[in-house]
Amino acid sequence: MTTISSYLDAIPRQREGAFTRTERWRRTISLAVSLDAIVLLLAVLLAYQVRELSWLTSHDSPIPEAWWTVPAIAVLWLLTLRQTGAYSIRHMRAGITEYKRVVSASLVVAGMVGVTCYLAAYEFARVFFVSYFLIGLGGLVVVRFLRRRVMHRLHLHGLLLTPVIVAGRTGHVDSVASVLRREKWLGYDVVGAITRKGERTTPTGLPVLGHVSDIAGVLARHDVAAVIFAEGSFSSPADFRRMAWDLEKRDVQMIVVPNVADISAQRLDVRPVAGLPLVDVERPQAIAATRWIKRTFDLLVSAVLLVLAAPLLAGVALAIWLEDRGPVLFRQVRVGRAGEEFHCLKFRSMCVDAESKLAELQARNQGAGVLFKIADDPRITRVGHFIRRFSLDELPQLWNAFRGDMSLVGPRPALPSEVARYDSDTRRRLDVRPGLTGLWQVSGRSNLSWEDTVRLDLFYVDNWSMVQDLAILAKTARAVVGSDGAY
């Protein structure tokens, strides 16, 4: 029986047999331009309706009688988007560069049209003008967001992947390859490695396709779209320059991975100086994450949420008490900022004597690293299953956030027994307050390995920003509703 999955799996092979990579990229760009044109057409229609319904219409200037005026603005808008690099293939996968370029191009066009109308004394309906650009800008951003969501879904199913080769020392090659395998939504398929030694495979089993001195030959034998150069790819800058000259003649993208990891783009600033691409790295942000702005945000938001969630808190408490007449809250000692211990509050989701049964369940532990987790823990009550699925058991921690024991966003609060087994790097998690949610929660929760959990927590500590906190809070609702990895 032919399944949808098997049908979709055939799509990349059909495409690759029909078109060259350059043609596929051109078709991708053409599709993006077409979607933007449709968005701008819809923006015209909606802006016209907004003007007709607006109470300002009676005091507004008329819409230009020249039929070509609005289409000319749309064409100018599309040309400006292309000129500013908004259709660059390399920025379509991830990052905010594409969105920034859309906003910049839109502001430039709005400014050009406004200045031209003013200098030429050309009457243009102000309500229509503002509505058109606001709706158009919003539509352009939304279309890109939806396109990325679709592409990420396809990539997660192994569709429309970009074959790449990673070059460098085997250790660095495996590090890069492991990230790309873990982040499948990026759409990179690592087909092999190129190293400086004569290995057949890397330590993780990635096949070595050749030596770095024969990259041109390897590319001739393998159809790849990009080469990722990790640490150890070249012995001198001159080698890199010659390689760039060689790849200039080929339909292959060059991607260079600097010898830095887990640093957000906001902390990096590339400055070409005398032909050297110097990378300024801002200091880690752990100290900034403990200052007044984050604490004030936690205090105000937790207070508001406690008030709004009061009926829900009361309902959950009543359901827990009615099931077995036991205590409603579960208090557990956790380790907070700088190693200070506090009582972390949760709604009780297990039987009253759960702690005494822990020892006999250790053999069934499915947790990663120092964590203890069981998918079907027999100690969980019926109400406990429900409140755990939607993370309602953690709502009392809003009180911990209000008190200052915890933050709304931060690393997972750890047990003293877990902290006792931390190495020096992992103890970095204790430099900020633990959180009700964090990168670990919106990135897989219990499905993550211990190494990935630590990596995400350290990334959060070193790269803290208020914008990142807001983004994590926004993603938490989706992760909780989907109950992915929650048990």
Secondary structure, DSSP 8 states (H G I E B T S, - for coil): ---HHHHHHHHHHHHHHHS-HHHHHHHHHHHHHHHHHHHHHHHHHHHHHHHHH-TTGGGS----S-TTHHHHHHHHHHHHHHHTTTT-GGGSSSSSHHHHHHHHHHHHHHHHHHHHHHHTT----HHHHHHHHHHHHHHHHHHHHHHHHHHHHHHHTT-S-EEEEEES-HHHHHHHHHHHHH-GGG-EEEEEEEESS--SB-TT--BEEEEGGGHHHHHHHS--SEEEE-TTS-SSHHHHHHHHHHHHTTT-EEEE--S--S--GGGEEEEEETTEEEEEE----TTGGGSHHHHHHHHHHHHHHHHHTHHHHHHHHHHHHHHHS--SEEEEEEE-GGG-EEEEEEE--B-TTTGGGHHHHGGG---STT----TT-TTB-HHHHHHHHTTGGGTTHHHHHHHTSSEEESS--B-HHHHTT--TTGGGGGGS--EEE-HHHHTTGGGS-HHHHHHHHHHHHHT--HHHHHHHHHHHHHHHHHTTT--
